[in-house]
């Protein structure tokens, strides 16, 4: 892996100015991270399995799925800069979800044993990784609070603002419904309203934010659904 890729990974771990990454840290990352291309539909690991390593997404998207059949639910969608497999490895537990690429995706892969050795060898990377996980926990907490206290319009607007990459959410309306725990018909209705207001443009498996400031205002409103 190139030194440029290693620097990109270090920058995505955290913004902690008090944990500068040294040349030795970047060299360690360069030695262990392996570029990997995943075709659409490829499963990284399944529910009940121990992940074989950590995948850091550079492009594309990975969905985390719980259950199957009628009880199947997408619980999270990962975008560039996010990682999967690290929490299960650190806790030494089996995964409670399946991780699958939903489109052609490029990742940097770190074997589970090398991941643990890297954290032991580099305190700086360990601190940055801990900071990254703490930020993830904080965002998950905020998402749960929003689900419990917000109207449907607010929840969908906030979801699009947070989950869109470069102003675009490239997944189905069913995925939104699954991740927010609401009916797809409700998602369709509210997205149609947002589209009439000129906030978004909805096409097949793609929602483009047209008016980010306007949608952001809706993400903070308390207008009843």
VEXROPA-815779 format. One record per residue: x, y, z of N, C-alpha, C in turn; chain. Coordinates in nm, 4 decimals. Example, Ala and Ser with C-alpha at 12.3 -4.5 7.8 and 13.67 -1.06 7.14 Angstrom:
BEGIN
{site {1.3190,-0.5690,0.7800},{1.2300,-0.4500,0.7800},{1.3200,-0.3300,0.7800},'A'}
{site {1.2850,-0.2250,0.7080},{1.3670,-0.1060,0.7140},{1.2900,0.0030,0.7870},'A'}
***
This chain:
BEGIN
{site {0.0839,-0.1184,0.0000},{0.0000,0.0000,0.0000},{0.0877,0.1238,0.0000},'A'}
{site {0.0455,0.2323,-0.0653},{0.1250,0.3533,-0.0760},{0.1221,0.4340,0.0532},'A'}
{site {0.2232,0.5187,0.0688},{0.2285,0.6074,0.1851},{0.1105,0.7036,0.1850},'A'}
{site {0.0623,0.7390,0.0646},{-0.0531,0.8285,0.0536},{-0.1777,0.7637,0.1108},'A'}
{site {-0.1972,0.6336,0.0824},{-0.3111,0.5607,0.1384},{-0.3007,0.5532,0.2904},'A'}
{site {-0.1795,0.5292,0.3402},{-0.1583,0.5214,0.4845},{-0.1926,0.6536,0.5515},'A'}
{site {-0.1527,0.7636,0.4900},{-0.1831,0.8960,0.5451},{-0.3331,0.9222,0.5439},'A'}
{site {-0.4021,0.8740,0.4373},{-0.5471,0.8904,0.4287},{-0.6158,0.8155,0.5422},'A'}
{site {-0.5719,0.6933,0.5700},{-0.6305,0.6144,0.6796},{-0.6092,0.6856,0.8117},'A'}
{site {-0.4880,0.7322,0.8370},{-0.4582,0.8008,0.9633},{-0.5443,0.9250,0.9798},'A'}
{site {-0.5639,0.9988,0.8715},{-0.6452,1.1205,0.8784},{-0.7914,1.0889,0.9063},'A'}
{site {-0.8398,0.9741,0.8581},{-0.9796,0.9361,0.8781},{-1.0055,0.8753,1.0152},'A'}
{site {-0.9002,0.8377,1.0864},{-0.9203,0.7779,1.2181},{-0.9683,0.8800,1.3195},'A'}
{site {-0.9183,1.0007,1.3111},{-0.9587,1.1039,1.4082},{-0.9013,1.2376,1.3666},'A'}
{site {-0.9529,1.3422,1.4305},{-0.9013,1.4767,1.4058},{-0.8190,1.5254,1.5243},'A'}
{site {-0.7757,1.4321,1.6067},{-0.7064,1.4697,1.7301},{-0.5711,1.5318,1.7007},'A'}
{site {-0.5591,1.6622,1.7242},{-0.4334,1.7314,1.7005},{-0.3272,1.6916,1.8019},'A'}
{site {-0.3709,1.6367,1.9160},{-0.2747,1.5977,2.0189},{-0.2218,1.4565,1.9979},'A'}
{site {-0.2553,1.3941,1.8838},{-0.2051,1.2602,1.8529},{-0.1453,1.2594,1.7123},'A'}
{site {-0.0363,1.3357,1.6928},{0.0246,1.3407,1.5591},{0.0779,1.2046,1.5172},'A'}
{site {0.0620,1.1738,1.3899},{0.1073,1.0460,1.3367},{0.2507,1.0600,1.2875},'A'}
{site {0.3364,0.9705,1.3327},{0.4769,0.9754,1.2950},{0.5022,0.8997,1.1654},'A'}
{site {0.6234,0.9165,1.1132},{0.6624,0.8425,0.9936},{0.6589,0.6920,1.0199},'A'}
{site {0.6980,0.6500,1.1409},{0.6960,0.5076,1.1765},{0.5533,0.4536,1.1770},'A'}
{site {0.4582,0.5357,1.2266},{0.3178,0.4928,1.2263},{0.2680,0.4701,1.0837},'A'}
{site {0.3018,0.5626,0.9945},{0.2591,0.5496,0.8556},{0.3253,0.4289,0.7886},'A'}
{site {0.4493,0.4034,0.8271},{0.5189,0.2870,0.7708},{0.4505,0.1579,0.8134},'A'}
{site {0.4065,0.1509,0.9391},{0.3359,0.0325,0.9875},{0.2060,0.0106,0.9104},'A'}
{site {0.1316,0.1185,0.8882},{0.0076,0.1078,0.8126},{0.0352,0.0616,0.6692},'A'}
{site {0.1396,0.1173,0.6098},{0.1742,0.0806,0.4728},{0.2074,-0.0673,0.4601},'A'}
{site {0.2675,-0.1230,0.5644},{0.3073,-0.2633,0.5610},{0.1877,-0.3585,0.5699},'A'}
{site {0.0848,-0.3208,0.6462},{-0.0203,-0.4158,0.6803},{-0.1516,-0.3997,0.6043},'A'}
{site {-0.1823,-0.2800,0.5567},{-0.3095,-0.2593,0.4873},{-0.3018,-0.3090,0.3429},'A'}
{site {-0.4044,-0.3831,0.3021},{-0.4070,-0.4437,0.1685},{-0.5249,-0.3867,0.0886},'A'}
{site {-0.4990,-0.3229,-0.0263},{-0.6089,-0.2734,-0.1106},{-0.6961,-0.3895,-0.1598},'A'}
{site {-0.8276,-0.3725,-0.1493},{-0.9210,-0.4782,-0.1864},{-1.0385,-0.4181,-0.2626},'A'}
{site {-1.0755,-0.4823,-0.3736},{-1.1920,-0.4404,-0.4512},{-1.3023,-0.5437,-0.4312},'A'}
{site {-1.4203,-0.4974,-0.3943},{-1.5333,-0.5868,-0.3683},{-1.6444,-0.5622,-0.4695},'A'}
{site {-1.6851,-0.6679,-0.5371},{-1.7962,-0.6579,-0.6308},{-1.9279,-0.6388,-0.5550},'A'}
{site {-2.0256,-0.5839,-0.6222},{-2.1574,-0.5668,-0.5620},{-2.2114,-0.7013,-0.5149},'A'}
{site {-2.2606,-0.7059,-0.3917},{-2.3181,-0.8274,-0.3363},{-2.2200,-0.9116,-0.2575},'A'}
{site {-2.0927,-0.8791,-0.2614},{-1.9946,-0.9585,-0.1874},{-2.0168,-0.9441,-0.0372},'A'}
{site {-2.0158,-1.0567,0.0333},{-2.0339,-1.0574,0.1784},{-1.8969,-1.0576,0.2461},'A'}
{site {-1.8743,-0.9612,0.3337},{-1.7478,-0.9534,0.4068},{-1.7460,-1.0573,0.5191},'A'}
{site {-1.8545,-1.0607,0.5931},{-1.8745,-1.1633,0.6952},{-2.0230,-1.1690,0.7275},'A'}
{site {-2.0644,-1.2823,0.7861},{-2.2060,-1.3046,0.8122},{-2.2391,-1.2928,0.9610},'A'}
{site {-2.3664,-1.2815,0.9875},{-2.4156,-1.2789,1.1242},{-2.3740,-1.4087,1.1951},'A'}
{site {-2.3147,-1.3968,1.3133},{-2.2708,-1.5137,1.3876},{-2.1263,-1.5531,1.3621},'A'}
{site {-2.0571,-1.4816,1.2699},{-1.9180,-1.5118,1.2397},{-1.8234,-1.4133,1.3081},'A'}
{site {-1.6985,-1.4567,1.3270},{-1.5923,-1.3666,1.3708},{-1.5320,-1.3015,1.2461},'A'}
{site {-1.5352,-1.1691,1.2345},{-1.4753,-1.1049,1.1172},{-1.3274,-1.1409,1.1046},'A'}
{site {-1.2835,-1.1622,0.9814},{-1.1445,-1.1989,0.9592},{-1.0496,-1.0815,0.9632},'A'}
{site {-1.1045,-0.9621,0.9727},{-1.0210,-0.8430,0.9773},{-1.1051,-0.7177,0.9774},'A'}
{site {-1.0410,-0.6069,0.9448},{-1.1074,-0.4768,0.9413},{-1.1043,-0.4257,0.7976},'A'}
{site {-1.2187,-0.3784,0.7488},{-1.2283,-0.3187,0.6160},{-1.2512,-0.1688,0.6324},'A'}
{site {-1.1651,-0.0883,0.5723},{-1.1799,0.0576,0.5747},{-1.2220,0.1005,0.4345},'A'}
{site {-1.3414,0.1550,0.4243},{-1.4012,0.1848,0.2946},{-1.3435,0.3125,0.2343},'A'}
{site {-1.2941,0.3009,0.1096},{-1.2435,0.4172,0.0370},{-1.3457,0.4717,-0.0617},'A'}
{site {-1.4213,0.3826,-0.1243},{-1.5275,0.4243,-0.2167},{-1.6352,0.3162,-0.2184},'A'}
{site {-1.7564,0.3559,-0.2580},{-1.8670,0.2600,-0.2593},{-1.9471,0.2642,-0.1315},'A'}
{site {-2.0107,0.1523,-0.0962},{-2.0960,0.1476,0.0228},{-2.1092,0.0040,0.0720},'A'}
{site {-2.1198,-0.0093,0.2034},{-2.1385,-0.1391,0.2686},{-2.2612,-0.1283,0.3580},'A'}
{site {-2.3513,-0.2261,0.3475},{-2.4680,-0.2264,0.4340},{-2.4528,-0.3324,0.5420},'A'}
{site {-2.5031,-0.3012,0.6604},{-2.5038,-0.3936,0.7730},{-2.6467,-0.4422,0.7911},'A'}
{site {-2.6674,-0.5729,0.7812},{-2.8017,-0.6310,0.7771},{-2.8222,-0.7268,0.8935},'A'}
{site {-2.9354,-0.7152,0.9600},{-2.9746,-0.8087,1.0660},{-3.0979,-0.8865,1.0199},'A'}
{site {-3.1030,-1.0137,1.0566},{-3.2189,-1.0960,1.0249},{-3.2237,-1.1375,0.8788},'A'}
{site {-3.3333,-1.2024,0.8418},{-3.3529,-1.2475,0.7045},{-3.5026,-1.2535,0.6749},'A'}
{site {-3.5359,-1.2657,0.5470},{-3.6763,-1.2724,0.5083},{-3.7539,-1.1485,0.5485},'A'}
{site {-3.8735,-1.1700,0.6040},{-3.9578,-1.0575,0.6439},{-3.8982,-0.9772,0.7592},'A'}
{site {-3.8097,-1.0402,0.8376},{-3.7505,-0.9706,0.9520},{-3.6171,-0.9048,0.9180},'A'}
{site {-3.5787,-0.9089,0.7896},{-3.4522,-0.8492,0.7466},{-3.4571,-0.6979,0.7617},'A'}
{site {-3.3503,-0.6404,0.8147},{-3.3457,-0.4961,0.8334},{-3.2035,-0.4453,0.8121},'A'}
{site {-3.1906,-0.3358,0.7373},{-3.0619,-0.2679,0.7225},{-3.0473,-0.1744,0.8417},'A'}
{site {-2.9473,-0.1992,0.9243},{-2.9321,-0.1203,1.0463},{-2.8344,-0.0047,1.0305},'A'}
{site {-2.7489,-0.0143,0.9276},{-2.6547,0.0952,0.9057},{-2.5963,0.0847,0.7668},'A'}
{site {-2.5619,0.1985,0.7091},{-2.4973,0.2040,0.5795},{-2.3626,0.2751,0.5971},'A'}
{site {-2.2551,0.2094,0.5560},{-2.1213,0.2666,0.5711},{-2.0770,0.3331,0.4416},'A'}
{site {-2.0134,0.4498,0.4544},{-1.9605,0.5211,0.3399},{-1.8099,0.5371,0.3504},'A'}
{site {-1.7487,0.6057,0.2544},{-1.6038,0.6243,0.2540},{-1.5504,0.6811,0.3855},'A'}
{site {-1.4393,0.6222,0.4316},{-1.3764,0.6655,0.5561},{-1.4203,0.5870,0.6770},'A'}
{site {-1.5269,0.5058,0.6626},{-1.5762,0.4274,0.7758},{-1.5186,0.2850,0.7711},'A'}
{site {-1.5177,0.2219,0.8881},{-1.4596,0.0876,0.9006},{-1.5624,-0.0088,0.9580},'A'}
{site {-1.5422,-0.1377,0.9299},{-1.6282,-0.2413,0.9843},{-1.5434,-0.3621,1.0209},'A'}
{site {-1.5823,-0.4292,1.1301},{-1.5093,-0.5461,1.1783},{-1.4241,-0.5168,1.2995},'A'}
{site {-1.3906,-0.3897,1.3205},{-1.3002,-0.3544,1.4302},{-1.3623,-0.3762,1.5680},'A'}
{site {-1.4890,-0.3400,1.5846},{-1.5525,-0.3526,1.7156},{-1.5602,-0.4985,1.7582},'A'}
{site {-1.5996,-0.5848,1.6658},{-1.6118,-0.7273,1.6997},{-1.4757,-0.7873,1.7352},'A'}
{site {-1.3712,-0.7468,1.6636},{-1.2374,-0.7985,1.6925},{-1.1889,-0.7503,1.8286},'A'}
{site {-1.2114,-0.6245,1.8589},{-1.1676,-0.5699,1.9872},{-1.2424,-0.6337,2.1037},'A'}
{site {-1.3693,-0.6653,2.0832},{-1.4498,-0.7277,2.1889},{-1.4347,-0.8790,2.1910},'A'}
{site {-1.3828,-0.9363,2.0850},{-1.3685,-1.0815,2.0761},{-1.5014,-1.1530,2.0657},'A'}
{site {-1.5978,-1.0922,1.9936},{-1.7320,-1.1509,1.9821},{-1.7673,-1.1748,1.8362},'A'}
{site {-1.8690,-1.2579,1.8154},{-1.9212,-1.2813,1.6813},{-2.0067,-1.1622,1.6384},'A'}
{site {-2.0171,-1.1437,1.5100},{-2.0942,-1.0310,1.4592},{-2.2441,-1.0548,1.4768},'A'}
{site {-2.3166,-0.9496,1.5075},{-2.4624,-0.9571,1.5200},{-2.5311,-0.9171,1.3896},'A'}
{site {-2.4522,-0.8952,1.2836},{-2.5077,-0.8551,1.1559},{-2.4234,-0.9109,1.0418},'A'}
{site {-2.4774,-0.9034,0.9215},{-2.4029,-0.9383,0.7996},{-2.3566,-0.8095,0.7342},'A'}
{site {-2.2324,-0.8076,0.6878},{-2.1786,-0.6910,0.6170},{-2.1648,-0.7261,0.4693},'A'}
{site {-2.2241,-0.6439,0.3814},{-2.2260,-0.6745,0.2386},{-2.2087,-0.5469,0.1562},'A'}
{site {-2.1302,-0.5579,0.0498},{-2.1125,-0.4454,-0.0414},{-2.2385,-0.4292,-0.1258},'A'}
{site {-2.2915,-0.3080,-0.1325},{-2.4126,-0.2839,-0.2107},{-2.3804,-0.2280,-0.3490},'A'}
{site {-2.2545,-0.1994,-0.3734},{-2.2078,-0.1560,-0.5045},{-2.0583,-0.1841,-0.5114},'A'}
{site {-1.9996,-0.1692,-0.6276},{-1.8561,-0.1892,-0.6408},{-1.7846,-0.0977,-0.5423},'A'}
{site {-1.7047,-0.1569,-0.4548},{-1.6442,-0.0806,-0.3457},{-1.4952,-0.1106,-0.3333},'A'}
{site {-1.4200,-0.0087,-0.3012},{-1.2770,-0.0225,-0.2771},{-1.2490,-0.0058,-0.1285},'A'}
{site {-1.1732,-0.0989,-0.0732},{-1.1416,-0.0975,0.0694},{-0.9928,-0.1179,0.0915},'A'}
{site {-0.9499,-0.0821,0.2112},{-0.8181,-0.1194,0.2602},{-0.8430,-0.2198,0.3719},'A'}
{site {-0.7872,-0.3389,0.3577},{-0.8129,-0.4489,0.4511},{-0.6951,-0.4690,0.5450},'A'}
{site {-0.7282,-0.4936,0.6733},{-0.6279,-0.5186,0.7761},{-0.6642,-0.6479,0.8476},'A'}
{site {-0.5824,-0.7498,0.8330},{-0.6061,-0.8786,0.8968},{-0.6248,-0.8622,1.0479},'A'}
{site {-0.7117,-0.9437,1.1086},{-0.7456,-0.9285,1.2509},{-0.6237,-0.9355,1.3408},'A'}
{site {-0.5311,-1.0275,1.3146},{-0.4119,-1.0402,1.3987},{-0.3183,-0.9207,1.3810},'A'}
{site {-0.3068,-0.8728,1.2579},{-0.2226,-0.7566,1.2328},{-0.2858,-0.6292,1.2886},'A'}
{site {-0.4192,-0.6254,1.2873},{-0.4901,-0.5111,1.3459},{-0.4598,-0.4996,1.4954},'A'}
{site {-0.4713,-0.6112,1.5668},{-0.4436,-0.6094,1.7111},{-0.2971,-0.5785,1.7383},'A'}
{site {-0.2075,-0.6346,1.6572},{-0.0644,-0.6085,1.6750},{-0.0321,-0.4614,1.6485},'A'}
{site {-0.0996,-0.4032,1.5490},{-0.0780,-0.2627,1.5158},{-0.1170,-0.1721,1.6322},'A'}
{site {-0.2303,-0.2003,1.6953},{-0.2744,-0.1194,1.8091},{-0.1795,-0.1338,1.9277},'A'}
{site {-0.1215,-0.2520,1.9446},{-0.0252,-0.2739,2.0523},{0.1072,-0.2026,2.0241},'A'}
{site {0.1447,-0.1958,1.8981},{0.2738,-0.1391,1.8598},{0.2722,0.0129,1.8542},'A'}
{site {0.1588,0.0700,1.8111},{0.1505,0.2146,1.7928},{0.0455,0.2772,1.8844},'A'}
{site {0.0880,0.3360,1.9957},{-0.0069,0.4031,2.0861},{-0.0842,0.5156,2.0165},'A'}
{site {-0.0189,0.5836,1.9221},{-0.0859,0.6933,1.8525},{-0.2040,0.6423,1.7709},'A'}
{site {-0.1814,0.5367,1.6939},{-0.2906,0.4797,1.6147},{-0.3990,0.4237,1.7055},'A'}
{site {-0.3586,0.3628,1.8179},{-0.4566,0.3093,1.9130},{-0.5445,0.4211,1.9679},'A'}
{site {-0.4834,0.5358,2.0037},{-0.5616,0.6488,2.0557},{-0.6563,0.7023,1.9491},'A'}
{site {-0.6060,0.7134,1.8277},{-0.6899,0.7650,1.7200},{-0.8053,0.6692,1.6901},'A'}
{site {-0.7767,0.5391,1.6940},{-0.8841,0.4422,1.6675},{-0.9893,0.4485,1.7779},'A'}
{site {-0.9440,0.4637,1.9033},{-1.0376,0.4760,2.0151},{-1.1233,0.6013,2.0001},'A'}
{site {-1.0621,0.7100,1.9537},{-1.1362,0.8335,1.9326},{-1.2413,0.8165,1.8233},'A'}
{site {-1.2040,0.7433,1.7174},{-1.2968,0.7165,1.6082},{-1.4176,0.6362,1.6582},'A'}
{site {-1.3929,0.5348,1.7409},{-1.5017,0.4528,1.7930},{-1.5905,0.5339,1.8880},'A'}
{site {-1.5285,0.6208,1.9676},{-1.6065,0.7051,2.0591},{-1.6989,0.7977,1.9811},'A'}
{site {-1.6488,0.8519,1.8692},{-1.7311,0.9381,1.7853},{-1.8478,0.8604,1.7252},'A'}
{site {-1.8208,0.7366,1.6861},{-1.9260,0.6515,1.6300},{-2.0335,0.6235,1.7337},'A'}
{site {-1.9932,0.5936,1.8567},{-2.0894,0.5689,1.9644},{-2.1744,0.6932,1.9887},'A'}
{site {-2.1104,0.8100,1.9878},{-2.1823,0.9353,2.0098},{-2.2857,0.9595,1.8995},'A'}
{site {-2.2478,0.9329,1.7757},{-2.3411,0.9528,1.6646},{-2.4571,0.8538,1.6719},'A'}
{site {-2.4271,0.7304,1.7107},{-2.5343,0.6312,1.7254},{-2.6315,0.6722,1.8346},'A'}
{site {-2.5771,0.7288,1.9438},{-2.6627,0.7760,2.0531},{-2.7529,0.8886,2.0044},'A'}
{site {-2.6947,0.9832,1.9293},{-2.7733,1.0946,1.8774},{-2.8830,1.0443,1.7831},'A'}
{site {-2.8503,0.9418,1.7050},{-2.9478,0.8865,1.6116},{-3.0645,0.8220,1.6862},'A'}
{site {-3.0357,0.7502,1.7951},{-3.1408,0.6865,1.8738},{-3.2311,0.7920,1.9380},'A'}
{site {-3.1703,0.8967,1.9925},{-3.2481,1.0051,2.0531},{-3.3392,1.0688,1.9488},'A'}
{site {-3.2837,1.0905,1.8268},{-3.3637,1.1515,1.7206},{-3.4812,1.0624,1.6817},'A'}
{site {-3.4579,0.9315,1.6775},{-3.5648,0.8381,1.6425},{-3.6778,0.8421,1.7446},'A'}
{site {-3.6440,0.8652,1.8701},{-3.7430,0.8624,1.9773},{-3.8171,0.9941,1.9945},'A'}
{site {-3.7566,1.1048,1.9514},{-3.8130,1.2355,1.9849},{-3.8565,1.3191,1.8651},'A'}
{site {-3.8223,1.2790,1.7414},{-3.8482,1.3630,1.6250},{-3.9701,1.3179,1.5462},'A'}
{site {-4.0243,1.4091,1.4663},{-4.1309,1.3753,1.3734},{-4.0714,1.2977,1.2551},'A'}
{site {-4.1577,1.2351,1.1755},{-4.1093,1.1598,1.0604},{-4.0350,1.2488,0.9614},'A'}
{site {-4.0865,1.3667,0.9351},{-4.0211,1.4569,0.8404},{-3.8824,1.4958,0.8904},'A'}
{site {-3.8755,1.5269,1.0179},{-3.7466,1.5647,1.0762},{-3.6483,1.4491,1.0689},'A'}
{site {-3.6948,1.3281,1.1000},{-3.6072,1.2111,1.1004},{-3.5540,1.1818,0.9612},'A'}
{site {-3.6407,1.1912,0.8598},{-3.5968,1.1629,0.7230},{-3.5036,1.2723,0.6725},'A'}
{site {-3.5349,1.3971,0.7018},{-3.4476,1.5071,0.6596},{-3.3101,1.4939,0.7244},'A'}
{site {-3.3092,1.4650,0.8535},{-3.1823,1.4507,0.9257},{-3.1035,1.3315,0.8724},'A'}
{site {-3.1742,1.2242,0.8422},{-3.1087,1.1056,0.7879},{-3.0389,1.1385,0.6566},'A'}
{site {-3.1081,1.2077,0.5662},{-3.0496,1.2411,0.4367},{-2.9297,1.3345,0.4517},'A'}
{site {-2.9417,1.4312,0.5401},{-2.8311,1.5257,0.5626},{-2.7066,1.4526,0.6123},'A'}
{site {-2.7261,1.3568,0.7019},{-2.6126,1.2873,0.7635},{-2.5576,1.1743,0.6770},'A'}
{site {-2.6440,1.1069,0.6014},{-2.6021,0.9865,0.5294},{-2.5624,1.0107,0.3846},'A'}
{site {-2.6008,1.1226,0.3270},{-2.5665,1.1506,0.1877},{-2.4158,1.1714,0.1730},'A'}
{site {-2.3618,1.1245,0.0623},{-2.2202,1.1434,0.0299},{-2.2123,1.2383,-0.0890},'A'}
{site {-2.1483,1.3527,-0.0703},{-2.1405,1.4556,-0.1748},{-2.2800,1.4955,-0.2226},'A'}
{site {-2.3734,1.5017,-0.1274},{-2.5083,1.5469,-0.1598},{-2.5981,1.4427,-0.2218},'A'}
{site {-2.5549,1.3163,-0.2223},{-2.6354,1.2115,-0.2860},{-2.6443,1.0894,-0.1942},'A'}
{site {-2.7662,1.0364,-0.1789},{-2.7879,0.9092,-0.1089},{-2.8210,0.8060,-0.2145},'A'}
{site {-2.7276,0.7146,-0.2413},{-2.7408,0.6226,-0.3545},{-2.7973,0.4868,-0.3134},'A'}
{site {-2.9112,0.4892,-0.2466},{-2.9730,0.3641,-0.2049},{-3.1248,0.3800,-0.2113},'A'}
{site {-3.1953,0.2706,-0.1935},{-3.3397,0.2716,-0.2137},{-3.4139,0.3367,-0.0981},'A'}
{site {-3.5392,0.3726,-0.1261},{-3.6253,0.4264,-0.0213},{-3.6567,0.3191,0.0820},'A'}
{site {-3.6555,0.1922,0.0373},{-3.6749,0.0824,0.1308},{-3.5635,0.0750,0.2329},'A'}
{site {-3.4416,0.1103,0.1910},{-3.3284,0.1120,0.2838},{-3.3490,0.2180,0.3909},'A'}
{site {-3.3982,0.3341,0.3504},{-3.4266,0.4408,0.4478},{-3.5309,0.3927,0.5483},'A'}
{site {-3.6375,0.3314,0.4972},{-3.7440,0.2824,0.5850},{-3.6891,0.1796,0.6837},'A'}
{site {-3.6044,0.0901,0.6341},{-3.5484,-0.0143,0.7196},{-3.4592,0.0447,0.8277},'A'}
{site {-3.3746,0.1397,0.7909},{-3.2805,0.1973,0.8867},{-3.3503,0.2845,0.9911},'A'}
{site {-3.4620,0.3453,0.9526},{-3.5343,0.4313,1.0470},{-3.6476,0.3592,1.1184},'A'}
{site {-3.6771,0.2365,1.0765},{-3.7821,0.1598,1.1423},{-3.9211,0.2125,1.1168},'A'}
{site {-3.9469,0.2596,0.9938},{-4.0777,0.3139,0.9597},{-4.1266,0.2482,0.8298},'A'}
{site {-4.2524,0.2731,0.7930},{-4.3089,0.2136,0.6725},{-4.2546,0.2824,0.5477},'A'}
{site {-4.2335,0.2027,0.4437},{-4.1832,0.2593,0.3185},{-4.2797,0.3614,0.2607},'A'}
{site {-4.4101,0.3379,0.2770},{-4.5089,0.4322,0.2239},{-4.4918,0.5711,0.2857},'A'}
{site {-4.4539,0.5740,0.4145},{-4.4308,0.7024,0.4814},{-4.3086,0.7722,0.4226},'A'}
{site {-4.2043,0.6936,0.3939},{-4.0840,0.7498,0.3320},{-4.1174,0.8066,0.1948},'A'}
{site {-4.1921,0.7299,0.1143},{-4.2303,0.7746,-0.0202},{-4.3095,0.9056,-0.0140},'A'}
{site {-4.4031,0.9117,0.0793},{-4.4880,1.0308,0.0914},{-4.4066,1.1544,0.1280},'A'}
{site {-4.3178,1.1403,0.2254},{-4.2413,1.2562,0.2713},{-4.1356,1.2971,0.1690},'A'}
{site {-4.0732,1.2005,0.1022},{-3.9777,1.2347,-0.0028},{-4.0487,1.3069,-0.1176},'A'}
{site {-4.1713,1.2645,-0.1484},{-4.2489,1.3328,-0.2506},{-4.2757,1.4775,-0.2116},'A'}
{site {-4.3050,1.4994,-0.0841},{-4.3265,1.6351,-0.0344},{-4.1993,1.7176,-0.0445},'A'}
{site {-4.0853,1.6574,-0.0037},{-3.9569,1.7277,-0.0127},{-3.9234,1.7615,-0.1580},'A'}
{site {-3.9609,1.6706,-0.2499},{-3.9317,1.6948,-0.3907},{-4.0166,1.8106,-0.4434},'A'}
{site {-4.1424,1.8165,-0.4032},{-4.2295,1.9268,-0.4468},{-4.1807,2.0606,-0.3923},'A'}
{site {-4.1171,2.0574,-0.2762},{-4.0632,2.1792,-0.2162},{-3.9275,2.2180,-0.2749},'A'}
{site {-3.8762,2.1339,-0.3645},{-3.7483,2.1645,-0.4278},{-3.6274,2.1336,-0.3412},'A'}
{site {-3.6458,2.0466,-0.2413},{-3.5355,2.0141,-0.1502},{-3.4522,1.8973,-0.2016},'A'}
{site {-3.5175,1.8010,-0.2677},{-3.4473,1.6828,-0.3175},{-3.4961,1.6472,-0.4572},'A'}
{site {-3.4202,1.5611,-0.5221},{-3.4602,1.5038,-0.6504},{-3.4524,1.3525,-0.6362},'A'}
{site {-3.5630,1.2827,-0.6582},{-3.5704,1.1393,-0.6337},{-3.5733,1.0634,-0.7658},'A'}
{site {-3.4783,0.9712,-0.7842},{-3.4771,0.8808,-0.8984},{-3.4557,0.7392,-0.8446},'A'}
{site {-3.4406,0.6418,-0.9338},{-3.4269,0.5033,-0.8916},{-3.3010,0.4832,-0.8080},'A'}
{site {-3.3195,0.4371,-0.6842},{-3.2094,0.4099,-0.5909},{-3.1140,0.5274,-0.5758},'A'}
{site {-3.1685,0.6469,-0.5839},{-3.0839,0.7659,-0.5724},{-3.1676,0.8858,-0.5286},'A'}
{site {-3.1216,0.9543,-0.4250},{-3.1860,1.0768,-0.3781},{-3.0798,1.1858,-0.3738},'A'}
{site {-3.0963,1.2872,-0.4563},{-2.9987,1.3956,-0.4634},{-3.0523,1.5168,-0.3878},'A'}
{site {-2.9714,1.5696,-0.2974},{-3.0115,1.6893,-0.2228},{-2.9923,1.8117,-0.3115},'A'}
{site {-3.1003,1.8817,-0.3394},{-3.0973,2.0007,-0.4248},{-3.0756,2.1266,-0.3416},'A'}
{site {-3.1442,2.1341,-0.2285},{-3.1353,2.2518,-0.1402},{-3.0893,2.2034,-0.0025},'A'}
{site {-2.9575,2.1979,0.0181},{-2.9047,2.1454,0.1433},{-2.9430,2.2318,0.2629},'A'}
{site {-2.9391,2.3622,0.2471},{-2.9742,2.4510,0.3583},{-3.1213,2.4355,0.3951},'A'}
{site {-3.2076,2.4232,0.2926},{-3.3497,2.4057,0.3191},{-3.3781,2.2741,0.3883},'A'}
{site {-3.3119,2.1657,0.3425},{-3.3319,2.0352,0.4043},{-3.2765,2.0343,0.5455},'A'}
{site {-3.1664,2.1047,0.5660},{-3.1071,2.1126,0.6995},{-3.2027,2.1820,0.7965},'A'}
{site {-3.2755,2.2817,0.7489},{-3.3747,2.3479,0.8353},{-3.4852,2.2498,0.8752},'A'}
{site {-3.5272,2.1657,0.7786},{-3.6285,2.0647,0.8106},{-3.5758,1.9623,0.9113},'A'}
{site {-3.4452,1.9386,0.9082},{-3.3876,1.8390,0.9994},{-3.3899,1.8868,1.1441},'A'}
{site {-3.4176,2.0149,1.1639},{-3.4204,2.0701,1.2985},{-3.5592,2.1158,1.3420},'A'}
{site {-3.6573,2.1028,1.2519},{-3.7923,2.1520,1.2820},{-3.8702,2.0537,1.3676},'A'}
{site {-3.9772,2.0975,1.4254},{-4.0635,2.0106,1.5055},{-4.2059,2.0114,1.4524},'A'}
{site {-4.2204,2.0394,1.3203},{-4.3539,2.0397,1.2586},{-4.4107,1.8992,1.2687},'A'}
{site {-4.5316,1.8802,1.3171},{-4.5876,1.7460,1.3321},{-4.5948,1.6722,1.1984},'A'}
{site {-4.5698,1.5364,1.2036},{-4.5795,1.4540,1.0829},{-4.7232,1.4198,1.0535},'A'}
***
